[in-house]
Amino acid sequence: MGKNRLEAFSDGVLAIIITIMVLELKVPHGEHSEDLMPLVPTFLSYVLSFIYVGIYWNNHHNLLHATHRVSGGILWANLHLLFWLSLFPFATGWMGENHFAPLPTAVYGGVLLMAAIAYWMLQQLIVATEGEQSALRHALGADWKGKVSPLLYGLSIIASFWSHWMAQGIYVLVALLWLVPDRRLERAVRQEGV
């Protein structure tokens, strides 16, 4: 089965997710700079979530670029990932509207954790379909970022009940880990001639 419909559907869902998130940014009621202050937590939540959606879109693109075949299991795993990503607007809005209160911040971390697990599951199914000798498997290597991220999300969920700043710092740290480009997959795909 080809991968074009999977890519197009996923891109469309991610575009809708970003659109919904930006629609949560409300126009201030006033013309002065102090009228913007109540919106700062919502805006910061949006920026962080936009970066996360961008990271997922970028990695998803590279992952599918290295994929030759799509199975029914891969389709369902992709839907599982999109389900958790579709909760970003809710978690983002709730956390921002409540100024990083403990429960909304923990729920945000829970959504990040589940999205990371779903991405890992999709990645594993694709590797199983492509084979252990595939360019994708070699490019992923030990996948230390994929293993560390869920642990940090779990830590941030716990930390959100003691210090929302610590939890937010962990979310930013994980985003920064993934923002650093990892060219292994791109090189592997080029060498394979895909």
Phi, psi and omega in degrees: 000139181286169184251357186299316180293322178298315179296314182295316180297314181298316178299319179296316179297316180296323177295320178294320179301314179296320180298315179297319180298318182289331178291342177285345178281111183270148177287135181292151177266080181152169185247004184258158182299327179292341176289341178278336187304317179295342182270352184301312179300321179295318179295316179297321176298317179299313181301314180298315181292323176300317178298316179298315178298320176299319178296313179297318180298315181298311181293322178298317178301310180296320179299313181288333177296327180273001183263133179259326184231146177239126179257172175300322178297321178294320177301314181291321178296323178294318177297323177300315177298313182296328176301309182293323177294328180292344177275353178305313180301319179297307183296321179297311181297317182295316181294316181292317181296332182256019173052047174063037176298156187305307184294312177300324178293322177293319178297319176303314177297323178297319178294318177299317180298313182293324176296320178295318178296317180297320178296317178300317179298316178299314180300316181295321178294320179294317178298318179297322179288319182283331180106154182293341180264008183289160177299324179298313181299317180292323181292324181291328179054225180282344179051054184297325179293323178293335179271325182283323185304310179299325178295318179292323176297318177299317177297320181293326177298314178295315183296332183299337179275349177252319183208108179295334177292322177294316179299314179297321178298321178293318178300317180293319179301314180296319178300318179295323177302319183277340178288334177292118185299138175244105187273003183301316182293318179298317178296318181297319180293318179297318181295327180282342178082025180281000000 
